[in-house]
Amino acid sequence: MSSDKGPKQVDPELVARATPELRSDIEAKQADGRIACAMLRKLAEDHGLPYKVAGAAADDMGYKVRDCDLGCF
């Protein structure tokens, strides 16, 4: 049985709230198409944005969130 749910749905309203600076920082901190949950949370806090906005930006950019502690992403 396959667990593939298809492409992850990204909320366009959350993606629209992601600033170019946040996207740039996500790009700089990702490695091999992945970014740690703790790093993504820190970036969201540094930019004064909700975790969901940072998660939506990472998803929109095609990055997988790894080591997720809270299930935010």
ABEGO torsion letter per residue (X at the ends): XBABAEBBBBBAAAAAABBAAAAAAAAAABBGGBBBAAAAAAAAAAAGBBAAAAAAAAAAAGBBBBGBAAGAX
